[in-house]
Amino acid sequence: MTPSDRGIRTDADRTHGAVGEPTRSRQPKRLVLSFLGEFMGEERDEPVRTGVFLEVLRGAGVAAPAARAALDRLVRGGVLSRERHGRHLEFSLTPAGRTLLSEATDRVRGPSPFHPNGDGWTLVTFSLPEELRTLRGRLRSTLTWHGFAPLRDGLWLASGRPALATAIEPLSADLPTGAVMAFHAEELDGFPIAASVQDAWDIDGIRAAHRAFIETWRDAASSPWASAMVMRTMLVADWLELLRADPRLPPEFMDDQWPAPESFALYRRLRAELSPQSEAEFAALTAQPGRSIVTD
């Protein structure tokens, strides 16, 4: 069965500007994480063959070498485990991988992904030596996902009360004692925080990220160029990117035409529409090894 037979365009068939092929590129690793969260989360314990990943990512425009490299990085990072069974390599989520997906699920599928968690502001300060620069990068990435932005060197700001202890718990074994300190604060009279918010976050850039998501997916129903499974994977990958871009700022810093509600409604509707067919496609593909169009 060819990609076109299954409704998946090949590289030669793909046209610029089609749904799922926005002006911004999708990182292979984010696509894999999207696929894992949608199809290999709490509901599934069985491993998945390499060919399944390669087929889905090829439908999303990712060549096999880049897809394999993304899988390798997730194995090295402890998110996936890999075993050979006969002619096939198979991947399973590790306990750490399941924890990672579970922590992300609350926001990815939550009812208020762009609302602050509580009132006030949370400040985080940290200091890590140069020899721990990889750990420092992981900490910065974690803080960004949870809505923090750097205010000045070593001082990060987020609105509300993010679940910071839970967020950095996976890093706690590697963090030196006292390396991270956090405080909750309120705005004081005479010291408006608006200027700090403008310094820390690019409000126009956040708006543009929402508009790009809406433009990419607004006409999805009229452009069925990919299978539902591929489209759902790409949709959630773009949603992850948008969640990372939007720090959940209080509404008083936005205008009346702020696009977050439209983004959220569009995402929820499309995911619900794609879910039944994508689940059926995934079940059929994983149940019949011979249906994979890519060898391991």
matplotlib code that plots the C-alpha trace (Angstrom):
import matplotlib.pyplot as plt

x = [0.0, 1.5, 1.3, -1.2, -3.4, -3.6, -4.3, -0.7, 1.0, 4.6, 7.2, 6.5, 2.8, 3.1, 2.2, 3.4, 0.9, -1.2, -2.7, -0.1, 2.7, 2.8, 5.4, 7.2, 8.8, 8.0, 10.7, 10.9, 11.3, 8.1, 6.2, 7.4, 6.4, 3.0, 2.5, 3.5, 1.1, -1.8, -1.3, 1.0, 0.0, -1.7, -4.1, -1.4, 1.4, 2.4, 5.5, 5.4, 7.6, 10.0, 8.1, 5.0, 7.0, 8.7, 5.4, 3.6, 6.6, 7.0, 3.4, 4.3, 7.1, 10.0, 12.6, 13.5, 17.0, 15.7, 12.9, 15.4, 17.6, 14.7, 13.9, 17.6, 17.6, 14.5, 16.1, 19.3, 17.2, 15.4, 11.9, 11.8, 13.3, 14.2, 14.3, 14.6, 12.0, 12.8, 13.1, 11.7, 12.9, 10.2, 9.9, 8.1, 7.7, 9.9, 8.5, 10.3, 8.6, 5.2, 5.8, 6.9, 3.7, 1.5, 2.9, 2.3, -1.2, -2.7, -2.1, -2.2, -5.8, -6.8, -9.8, -7.9, -4.4, -3.9, -5.2, -2.8, -2.6, -3.7, -2.9, 0.3, 3.7, 6.3, 10.0, 12.7, 16.4, 19.0, 22.8, 24.6, 28.3, 29.5, 30.3, 26.5, 25.5, 23.5, 21.5, 21.1, 19.7, 17.2, 16.1, 15.6, 13.5, 11.4, 10.8, 9.8, 7.3, 5.7, 5.3, 8.5, 10.6, 14.0, 13.7, 17.4, 20.4, 19.4, 15.9, 12.8, 9.2, 5.9, 2.3, 0.2, 1.5, 2.9, 3.5, 7.2, 8.2, 6.5, 8.0, 11.6, 11.3, 12.7, 15.9, 16.1, 18.6, 21.1, 20.5, 23.0, 21.4, 20.2, 20.7, 17.1, 15.1, 11.5, 9.2, 5.6, 5.0, 2.3, 2.6, 3.2, 1.7, 4.1, 5.9, 3.8, 4.8, 3.6, 7.0, 8.6, 6.0, 6.7, 10.5, 10.1, 7.6, 7.1, 3.3, 3.1, 5.1, 2.7, -0.2, 1.5, 2.0, -1.7, -2.5, -0.1, -1.8, -5.2, -4.1, -2.5, -5.5, -8.6, -9.2, -8.1, -11.5, -11.4, -7.8, -7.8, -4.4, -3.1, -4.5, -6.3, -3.5, -0.9, -3.0, -3.7, 0.0, 0.8, -2.1, -0.9, 2.8, 1.7, -0.4, 2.7, 4.6, 1.8, 1.6, 5.3, 5.0, 2.1, 3.1, -0.5, -0.3, -3.2, -6.0, -5.3, -2.2, -4.1, -6.6, -10.2, -9.2, -6.7, -6.8, -6.2, -9.9, -10.1, -7.0, -8.3, -11.8, -10.2, -7.8, -10.5, -12.9, -10.3, -8.8, -12.3, -13.1, -9.8, -9.8, -12.2, -10.6, -7.1, -7.6, -8.9, -5.9, -3.5, -5.1, -5.0, -1.4, -0.1, -2.1, -0.7, 3.1, 2.9, 0.9, 3.9, 5.3, 8.7, 11.1, 13.0]
y = [0.0, 3.4, 6.6, 8.0, 4.9, 5.7, 9.4, 10.5, 12.6, 11.9, 14.6, 14.8, 15.3, 17.9, 21.5, 24.6, 26.1, 22.9, 22.3, 20.8, 22.6, 26.1, 28.7, 27.6, 24.2, 21.4, 19.9, 16.1, 15.6, 17.6, 15.6, 12.4, 13.7, 14.7, 11.2, 9.6, 11.8, 11.1, 7.4, 5.9, 7.6, 6.0, 4.0, 1.8, -0.4, -2.3, -1.2, 0.4, -0.5, 1.9, 1.8, 3.2, 6.3, 6.7, 6.5, 9.1, 11.5, 11.1, 12.0, 15.2, 16.0, 14.5, 12.4, 9.0, 10.0, 13.0, 10.8, 8.1, 10.8, 12.1, 8.6, 8.1, 11.3, 10.3, 7.0, 8.7, 11.1, 8.2, 9.0, 5.8, 2.3, 0.3, -3.5, -5.7, -8.3, -10.5, -8.2, -5.1, -2.5, -1.6, 1.4, 1.7, 4.6, 4.4, 5.3, 8.7, 9.1, 8.4, 10.9, 13.6, 13.1, 13.0, 16.3, 17.9, 16.5, 18.8, 21.8, 20.2, 18.9, 21.3, 23.6, 26.8, 26.5, 30.3, 31.4, 32.1, 29.6, 31.9, 35.6, 37.6, 36.7, 34.0, 34.9, 32.3, 32.8, 30.2, 29.9, 27.0, 26.8, 26.6, 22.9, 22.3, 24.3, 21.3, 21.2, 24.9, 24.6, 21.9, 24.2, 27.1, 25.0, 23.7, 27.2, 28.4, 25.6, 26.7, 30.3, 31.9, 34.4, 35.9, 39.3, 39.8, 37.5, 34.6, 36.0, 34.6, 35.8, 34.0, 35.1, 33.3, 30.3, 27.7, 24.3, 24.9, 22.1, 19.6, 21.2, 20.9, 17.6, 15.6, 17.8, 17.7, 14.8, 16.8, 20.3, 21.3, 22.2, 25.8, 26.3, 27.3, 29.7, 30.9, 33.5, 34.6, 38.3, 41.0, 44.3, 47.2, 50.7, 52.9, 50.0, 48.9, 45.6, 46.5, 47.6, 44.4, 42.4, 44.2, 43.7, 40.0, 39.0, 39.9, 40.4, 41.0, 37.9, 35.9, 37.3, 36.4, 32.8, 32.5, 34.0, 31.6, 28.6, 29.8, 30.5, 27.1, 25.1, 27.2, 25.4, 21.9, 20.3, 21.4, 20.1, 16.3, 15.7, 13.6, 10.8, 11.7, 10.2, 12.4, 15.5, 14.9, 14.5, 17.7, 19.6, 18.6, 19.4, 22.9, 23.2, 22.3, 25.0, 27.5, 26.6, 27.1, 30.5, 31.7, 32.3, 32.6, 36.3, 38.0, 39.3, 43.0, 42.8, 41.8, 43.6, 42.7, 41.1, 38.7, 35.5, 32.9, 31.9, 31.4, 29.2, 27.1, 26.6, 25.6, 23.1, 21.5, 21.2, 19.7, 17.3, 16.0, 15.6, 13.8, 11.5, 8.7, 8.1, 8.6, 6.0, 3.6, 4.2, 3.7, 0.5, -0.8, 0.2, -1.3, -4.5, -5.5, -5.2, -5.7, -2.4, -0.3, 1.3, 1.9, -0.9, -0.7]
z = [0.0, -1.0, 1.0, -1.5, -1.0, 2.7, 2.1, 3.0, 0.4, -0.6, -0.8, -4.6, -3.9, -1.2, -2.0, -0.2, 2.2, 2.7, 6.1, 8.3, 6.4, 7.9, 7.3, 10.5, 10.5, 13.0, 15.0, 14.6, 18.3, 19.0, 16.5, 18.2, 21.6, 20.2, 18.7, 22.1, 24.0, 21.7, 21.0, 23.5, 26.8, 29.7, 27.5, 25.8, 27.2, 24.0, 22.2, 18.8, 15.8, 14.2, 10.9, 12.5, 13.7, 10.3, 8.5, 10.6, 10.6, 6.8, 6.4, 8.4, 6.1, 8.1, 6.3, 7.8, 8.9, 10.9, 12.4, 13.5, 15.0, 17.0, 18.3, 19.2, 21.2, 23.2, 23.9, 25.2, 27.2, 29.0, 27.5, 25.3, 25.6, 22.5, 22.0, 18.9, 18.3, 15.3, 12.3, 14.1, 16.5, 19.0, 21.3, 24.6, 27.0, 30.1, 33.5, 33.2, 29.7, 31.1, 33.9, 31.4, 29.3, 32.3, 33.5, 30.1, 29.7, 32.3, 30.2, 26.7, 27.4, 30.2, 30.1, 30.7, 29.1, 28.7, 32.1, 35.0, 37.9, 40.7, 41.4, 41.9, 40.5, 41.1, 41.0, 40.6, 41.0, 40.3, 40.0, 38.4, 37.5, 34.0, 34.2, 34.7, 31.6, 30.2, 33.4, 33.3, 29.8, 31.0, 33.9, 31.5, 29.2, 32.1, 33.3, 29.9, 29.5, 32.8, 31.8, 33.1, 31.3, 32.2, 33.8, 34.3, 34.8, 37.0, 37.8, 36.1, 36.4, 35.9, 36.5, 39.2, 41.1, 38.7, 40.2, 40.4, 42.8, 40.5, 37.4, 38.5, 40.4, 37.5, 37.8, 41.6, 41.8, 39.7, 41.2, 43.9, 47.2, 47.3, 43.5, 43.0, 45.1, 44.5, 46.0, 45.5, 45.3, 44.7, 42.9, 45.3, 44.9, 43.1, 41.5, 38.5, 37.0, 33.5, 32.4, 33.6, 31.8, 28.6, 29.1, 29.9, 27.2, 23.6, 23.6, 19.9, 19.3, 21.5, 19.5, 16.2, 17.5, 18.0, 14.6, 12.9, 14.6, 13.6, 10.0, 9.7, 11.0, 10.2, 6.9, 8.0, 7.3, 3.7, 3.1, 3.8, 2.3, 5.2, 7.3, 10.5, 12.5, 10.9, 11.1, 14.8, 15.4, 13.6, 15.3, 18.8, 17.8, 16.8, 20.0, 22.1, 20.3, 21.0, 24.7, 25.0, 23.4, 25.6, 29.2, 30.6, 31.4, 33.3, 30.9, 31.8, 29.7, 26.6, 24.5, 23.7, 20.4, 22.0, 19.9, 22.6, 23.0, 19.2, 19.2, 22.1, 20.5, 17.2, 18.8, 20.9, 17.9, 15.5, 18.0, 18.8, 15.0, 14.3, 17.3, 16.1, 12.7, 13.9, 16.7, 14.0, 11.8, 14.6, 15.7, 12.1, 11.5, 14.8, 14.5, 11.1, 10.8, 7.0, 6.6, 7.5, 4.3, 5.8, 6.9, 10.2]

ax = plt.figure().add_subplot(projection="3d")
ax.plot(x, y, z, "-o")
ax.set_aspect("equal")
plt.show()
